Amino acid sequence: MQIAEPLLKAIEELSKLPGVGRKTAQRLALFILKSSEEDVNKLVNSILELKTKLHYCSKCYNLAVEDLCEICQNPKRDQSLLCVVEEASDVIAIEKTNEFNGIYHVIGGILSPLSGIGPEDLKIKELVKRFENETINEVILALNADTEGETTSLYLARLIKPLVSRVTRIARGLPIGGDLEFADEATIGRAMLNRNLL
């Protein structure tokens, strides 16, 4: 069957999105085609703004509109309680629980020697540097409970234990091999409240 080239291009681009196969991409493209020009322009503008107005916080590497993200700018947050996560999506997941009032550090991934990702590829050096300028009493490691997440947590714990009085890990309750961003708020909230000392 011959598909019009503009539709084919849209399907190809949409299928590049994570979790979107060709059938879903085709449904999305056809939905966009049926949408009003105003709705399509809103979608296009929101994607352009996402790309041009968002960047990484210069302090914690969370998503930010200004130099510092809203969490780092908030004086009501507990600056002595630092939660280390893999990605900005994990910050969003934890924030939805309303159980954590500290600050964050996004390392930008996990150690994975098989994929060629070592400590120098992550924001680990920047994490260690924060202990020079900030008074941090506890570090919570909130990394995924898979093999790479466990390895990264052990590496970080050994690295930062001499720099801080308390290093904890979020409690189990998150499924082994599961991703933090896909867990429900109650499970993440309970895991944050019942974190374990390492």
KEKE-3310 file (N, C-alpha, C; in steps of 0.2 Angstrom, whole numbers, plus 5000, padded with zeros to 4 digits):
npx = (5004:5003:5009:5006:5019:5021:5014:5021:5034:5031:5026:5038:5046:5039:5040:5052:5052:5053:5046:5036:5030:5028:5015:5008:5014:5009:4995:4996:5001:4990:4980:4985:4984:4971:4968:4964:4972:4976:4978:4988:4998:5000:5005:5017:5024:5025:5034:5045:5048:5051:5063:5071:5069:5072:5085:5099:5100:5113:5118:5112:5108:5095:5080:5078:5073:5078:5095:5097:5087:5069:5069:5082:5082:5073:5071:5065:5067:5075:5092:5101:5099:5101:5096:5101:5099:5095:5090:5081:5068:5066:5067:5055:5046:5048:5045:5031:5026:5026:5033:5046:5058:5070:5085:5091:5102:5106:5113:5113:5112:5118:5132:5139:5148:5148:5142:5150:5150:5157:5162:5167:5158:5147:5138:5146:5158:5154:5145:5153:5160:5150:5150:5161:5156:5144:5133:5130:5121:5115:5115:5104:5102:5094:5092:5088:5083:5090:5103:5114:5110:5112:5126:5130:5125:5133:5146:5145:5141:5153:5162:5157:5154:5165:5163:5152:5140:5130:5124:5111:5099:5085:5071:5066:5053:5051:5050:5062:5072:5064:5059:5061:5053:5042:5035:5021:5015:5012:5020:5033:5033:5033:5044:5054:5051:5055:5069:5085:5100:5116)
npy = (4994:5011:5025:5042:5053:5064:5059:5047:5051:5058:5046:5039:5048:5049:5036:5035:5039:5034:5018:5019:5011:5006:5005:5012:5025:5027:5029:5040:5050:5050:5055:5068:5073:5074:5083:5100:5115:5124:5116:5108:5117:5121:5109:5108:5120:5118:5107:5113:5123:5115:5110:5122:5130:5123:5116:5109:5110:5119:5116:5103:5096:5093:5096:5112:5129:5141:5146:5138:5125:5124:5117:5118:5132:5134:5139:5133:5120:5105:5107:5099:5086:5075:5068:5055:5052:5043:5049:5064:5061:5053:5062:5068:5058:5055:5067:5068:5060:5068:5066:5069:5081:5086:5090:5086:5076:5073:5060:5056:5043:5026:5016:5005:4994:4986:4993:5003:5013:5023:5029:5042:5046:5050:5061:5061:5066:5079:5077:5073:5085:5094:5092:5099:5112:5112:5109:5094:5081:5069:5057:5050:5036:5033:5024:5013:4996:4986:4976:4985:4997:4993:4990:5003:5010:5004:5008:5022:5023:5019:5028:5041:5039:5043:5056:5061:5060:5050:5038:5032:5020:5019:5011:4994:4988:4993:4985:4972:4975:4984:5001:5016:5027:5022:5016:5017:5031:5028:5017:5022:5032:5025:5018:5029:5034:5023:5020:5012:5011:5011)
npz = (5000:4996:5005:5008:5007:5017:5028:5030:5033:5046:5053:5053:5061:5073:5077:5082:5095:5112:5117:5107:5094:5076:5073:5083:5081:5069:5072:5080:5071:5062:5071:5074:5061:5060:5069:5074:5067:5076:5088:5083:5081:5095:5100:5093:5096:5110:5110:5104:5114:5125:5121:5119:5131:5142:5152:5161:5178:5186:5198:5203:5193:5189:5179:5173:5171:5174:5179:5191:5197:5202:5215:5220:5222:5232:5248:5258:5258:5265:5266:5271:5268:5256:5241:5229:5213:5197:5185:5179:5178:5189:5200:5198:5200:5214:5219:5217:5228:5239:5251:5253:5258:5255:5245:5229:5218:5202:5194:5181:5175:5176:5182:5170:5164:5153:5144:5142:5151:5163:5179:5176:5166:5172:5183:5195:5200:5201:5211:5222:5224:5229:5243:5247:5247:5253:5268:5271:5279:5277:5265:5253:5243:5229:5219:5205:5208:5201:5194:5189:5195:5209:5209:5206:5217:5228:5224:5225:5239:5245:5240:5246:5259:5268:5268:5273:5287:5287:5276:5267:5259:5249:5255:5252:5241:5230:5215:5211:5197:5192:5186:5194:5190:5185:5195:5208:5217:5231:5234:5231:5240:5253:5252:5253:5266:5273:5272:5271:5282:5276)
capx = (5000:5007:5007:5008:5026:5021:5012:5026:5039:5028:5026:5045:5049:5036:5042:5059:5051:5054:5040:5032:5031:5026:5007:5006:5016:5004:4989:4997:5001:4983:4977:4988:4982:4963:4967:4964:4978:4978:4980:4994:5003:5001:5010:5024:5027:5027:5040:5051:5049:5054:5070:5074:5069:5074:5092:5100:5102:5120:5119:5110:5107:5088:5078:5078:5071:5084:5102:5095:5080:5065:5070:5088:5080:5068:5074:5061:5069:5081:5098:5106:5097:5103:5094:5104:5094:5098:5088:5077:5061:5066:5065:5047:5042:5049:5041:5024:5024:5026:5036:5053:5058:5077:5087:5093:5108:5105:5120:5113:5113:5121:5138:5137:5154:5147:5139:5155:5148:5160:5161:5168:5153:5141:5139:5149:5163:5151:5142:5158:5162:5145:5152:5165:5153:5137:5133:5125:5121:5113:5114:5099:5103:5087:5094:5084:5085:5093:5111:5118:5108:5115:5133:5131:5124:5139:5151:5144:5142:5160:5165:5154:5154:5170:5162:5145:5139:5125:5122:5105:5097:5078:5069:5064:5046:5051:5051:5068:5072:5059:5061:5058:5048:5035:5032:5016:5017:5012:5026:5039:5033:5034:5052:5057:5050:5058:5075:5090:5107:5121)
capy = (5000:5017:5030:5048:5055:5068:5054:5042:5055:5059:5040:5038:5052:5047:5029:5035:5040:5028:5015:5020:5007:5009:5006:5018:5031:5029:5031:5047:5054:5051:5059:5074:5075:5076:5089:5107:5118:5127:5111:5106:5122:5121:5104:5110:5125:5115:5103:5118:5126:5110:5110:5129:5134:5118:5114:5106:5114:5120:5113:5096:5093:5092:5100:5119:5135:5146:5142:5133:5122:5127:5114:5121:5139:5134:5140:5129:5113:5103:5107:5094:5080:5075:5062:5054:5048:5042:5054:5069:5058:5050:5067:5069:5052:5056:5073:5066:5057:5073:5063:5071:5088:5088:5092:5081:5076:5068:5058:5055:5036:5021:5012:5000:4993:4982:4998:5008:5019:5022:5035:5048:5048:5052:5067:5058:5070:5085:5075:5074:5092:5097:5091:5105:5119:5112:5105:5088:5077:5062:5055:5044:5033:5031:5021:5007:4990:4981:4975:4991:5001:4990:4992:5011:5012:5002:5012:5029:5023:5018:5035:5046:5038:5047:5063:5062:5056:5045:5036:5027:5018:5019:5004:4989:4989:4994:4978:4971:4976:4989:5007:5021:5032:5018:5014:5021:5036:5025:5013:5026:5036:5021:5017:5035:5034:5017:5019:5008:5013:5007)
capz = (5000:4995:5010:5007:5010:5023:5033:5031:5037:5052:5056:5055:5066:5079:5079:5086:5102:5116:5118:5102:5088:5070:5073:5088:5077:5063:5075:5082:5065:5059:5076:5073:5055:5061:5074:5072:5066:5082:5092:5081:5083:5102:5101:5090:5101:5117:5109:5103:5121:5129:5118:5119:5137:5147:5153:5167:5184:5187:5205:5205:5186:5187:5174:5175:5167:5175:5181:5196:5197:5208:5221:5223:5224:5237:5255:5263:5257:5269:5262:5273:5266:5248:5237:5223:5208:5191:5180:5181:5179:5196:5204:5197:5203:5221:5221:5217:5234:5244:5257:5253:5258:5254:5239:5224:5214:5197:5191:5173:5172:5181:5180:5166:5161:5147:5139:5142:5155:5169:5184:5172:5161:5176:5187:5201:5202:5203:5218:5228:5225:5233:5250:5249:5248:5256:5274:5270:5285:5275:5257:5251:5237:5227:5212:5203:5211:5196:5195:5188:5201:5215:5208:5207:5224:5232:5222:5228:5246:5247:5239:5250:5267:5272:5267:5276:5293:5286:5269:5267:5253:5250:5257:5246:5240:5223:5212:5208:5190:5190:5186:5199:5187:5183:5202:5210:5222:5237:5234:5232:5247:5258:5251:5255:5273:5276:5269:5276:5283:5272)
cpx = (5004:5004:5010:5015:5026:5019:5017:5032:5037:5028:5034:5048:5046:5038:5049:5058:5051:5047:5034:5034:5028:5018:5005:5008:5011:4997:4990:4997:4994:4979:4979:4985:4974:4963:4967:4971:4981:4981:4987:5000:5005:5006:5017:5027:5029:5033:5046:5053:5053:5062:5074:5074:5071:5081:5093:5102:5109:5122:5118:5108:5100:5086:5077:5076:5077:5090:5101:5088:5076:5067:5076:5087:5076:5071:5071:5063:5075:5087:5103:5104:5097:5101:5097:5100:5098:5097:5083:5070:5061:5064:5057:5044:5042:5045:5034:5022:5023:5029:5043:5054:5066:5078:5090:5100:5106:5111:5119:5114:5116:5127:5136:5143:5153:5145:5145:5154:5152:5159:5162:5163:5146:5143:5141:5154:5160:5147:5147:5160:5157:5147:5157:5162:5146:5138:5128:5126:5119:5112:5109:5101:5097:5088:5089:5087:5087:5100:5115:5116:5112:5122:5134:5130:5130:5145:5151:5144:5149:5164:5163:5154:5159:5168:5155:5144:5134:5123:5117:5103:5089:5076:5066:5056:5045:5053:5059:5068:5068:5062:5057:5052:5042:5032:5026:5018:5017:5018:5033:5039:5035:5042:5056:5057:5054:5065:5080:5097:5111:5127)
cpy = (5006:5022:5036:5050:5059:5063:5049:5045:5056:5052:5038:5041:5050:5040:5029:5037:5034:5025:5016:5016:5010:5010:5012:5025:5032:5031:5039:5052:5055:5056:5066:5077:5077:5082:5095:5110:5121:5122:5108:5111:5123:5115:5105:5115:5122:5111:5108:5122:5122:5110:5116:5132:5129:5117:5111:5111:5114:5117:5105:5092:5090:5096:5107:5124:5140:5142:5137:5131:5125:5123:5117:5128:5139:5134:5135:5121:5111:5102:5102:5087:5079:5068:5061:5050:5048:5048:5059:5066:5055:5056:5068:5064:5053:5062:5072:5063:5062:5070:5065:5078:5091:5090:5086:5082:5071:5066:5056:5048:5032:5018:5006:4998:4990:4987:5003:5014:5018:5029:5042:5051:5050:5058:5065:5063:5077:5083:5076:5081:5096:5097:5096:5111:5118:5108:5100:5083:5069:5062:5049:5042:5030:5029:5015:5001:4985:4980:4981:4996:4999:4992:4999:5013:5010:5006:5019:5028:5022:5025:5040:5045:5042:5054:5065:5057:5050:5044:5031:5025:5018:5012:5000:4990:4991:4987:4978:4971:4981:4996:5012:5025:5028:5016:5019:5025:5032:5021:5017:5030:5032:5019:5023:5035:5028:5015:5016:5012:5008:5006)
cpz = (5000:5001:5008:5010:5016:5029:5035:5035:5044:5056:5058:5061:5073:5082:5083:5093:5106:5118:5113:5096:5082:5070:5078:5084:5072:5066:5077:5076:5062:5064:5075:5066:5055:5065:5071:5071:5072:5087:5090:5082:5090:5103:5099:5094:5107:5116:5108:5110:5125:5127:5119:5126:5143:5147:5159:5172:5185:5194:5205:5198:5185:5182:5177:5170:5168:5177:5186:5196:5203:5214:5224:5225:5230:5244:5260:5263:5262:5265:5265:5271:5258:5246:5231:5219:5201:5186:5183:5182:5186:5201:5204:5201:5211:5223:5221:5224:5239:5251:5258:5253:5257:5247:5235:5221:5209:5194:5184:5171:5178:5178:5176:5162:5154:5142:5138:5146:5162:5173:5180:5167:5165:5180:5194:5204:5205:5210:5223:5229:5229:5240:5252:5251:5252:5263:5273:5276:5282:5268:5257:5244:5234:5220:5211:5206:5206:5197:5194:5193:5207:5215:5209:5214:5229:5230:5225:5235:5248:5246:5244:5257:5271:5272:5271:5282:5292:5278:5270:5260:5254:5251:5251:5246:5233:5220:5209:5200:5188:5190:5190:5196:5185:5190:5204:5216:5229:5239:5235:5238:5253:5258:5254:5263:5276:5273:5274:5276:5279:5276)
residu = (MET:GLN:ILE:ALA:GLU:PRO:LEU:LEU:LYS:ALA:ILE:GLU:GLU:LEU:SER:LYS:LEU:PRO:GLY:VAL:GLY:ARG:LYS:THR:ALA:GLN:ARG:LEU:ALA:LEU:PHE:ILE:LEU:LYS:SER:SER:GLU:GLU:ASP:VAL:ASN:LYS:LEU:VAL:ASN:SER:ILE:LEU:GLU:LEU:LYS:THR:LYS:LEU:HIS:TYR:CYS:SER:LYS:CYS:TYR:ASN:LEU:ALA:VAL:GLU:ASP:LEU:CYS:GLU:ILE:CYS:GLN:ASN:PRO:LYS:ARG:ASP:GLN:SER:LEU:LEU:CYS:VAL:VAL:GLU:GLU:ALA:SER:ASP:VAL:ILE:ALA:ILE:GLU:LYS:THR:ASN:GLU:PHE:ASN:GLY:ILE:TYR:HIS:VAL:ILE:GLY:GLY:ILE:LEU:SER:PRO:LEU:SER:GLY:ILE:GLY:PRO:GLU:ASP:LEU:LYS:ILE:LYS:GLU:LEU:VAL:LYS:ARG:PHE:GLU:ASN:GLU:THR:ILE:ASN:GLU:VAL:ILE:LEU:ALA:LEU:ASN:ALA:ASP:THR:GLU:GLY:GLU:THR:THR:SER:LEU:TYR:LEU:ALA:ARG:LEU:ILE:LYS:PRO:LEU:VAL:SER:ARG:VAL:THR:ARG:ILE:ALA:ARG:GLY:LEU:PRO:ILE:GLY:GLY:ASP:LEU:GLU:PHE:ALA:ASP:GLU:ALA:THR:ILE:GLY:ARG:ALA:MET:LEU:ASN:ARG:ASN:LEU:LEU)
# end
